[in-house]
Amino acid sequence: MTGGVKINEIMASGERKPAVFLDRDGVLTEEKSYIDSVEKLCIFPYAAECIRKIQEKGYYAIVVTNQSGVARGLFSEDELRRMNAYLIRETKIDAVYYCPHHPAGAVEKYKMECDCRKPKTGMFQAACRDFAINLAKSYMVGDRAGDILAGQNLGIRTVLLESGYGTGRLEADVVPGHIFTDLRDLLEIL
């Protein structure tokens, strides 16, 4: 359920709402490489207010995050779930989708090529199955090239933020639709 209305009812009515897909680290939380516990997850002080405003403007706020630390054995999937629950509780985001995989992982269960690791679109596809999303009016907001490429692969608008890795540490040549200092600047274009 979202907002007291069953998703099936929304989808049956044909009503779809755009989404702002958000990377986690560097967008909602401080970028600290591999964050391995709730205690180390530092949410930006403006994040909850930004999420509230995104939702007030008629968008879902959905996190899509690569978390290869699970595959690398740096923290467990249970700990990641605790971090996700904390993020949801503190910011009121609508959902968190994560990819725990990496092809060079140390944990066999997660060592794989998958369809969910950005820049692939599996997490977005899962969100679209769970929510009635209007992709044509949606955005991908991130701080890395993989975030921008994922949005481009999905055919949605893209925003690169400097609050994480940003333009100074792009791992590939990408051209985002917008470049902003942090999430607060996004609100001006929604």
Secondary structure by P-SEA (a helix, b strand, c coil): ccccccaaaaaaacbbbbbbbbbccccccccccccccccccccccaaaaaaaaaaaabbbbbbbbbccccccccccaaaaaaaaaaaaaaccccbbbbbccccccccccccccccccccccaaaaaaaaacccccccbbbbcccaaaaaaaaaabbbbbbbcccccccccccccccccccccaaaaaaac
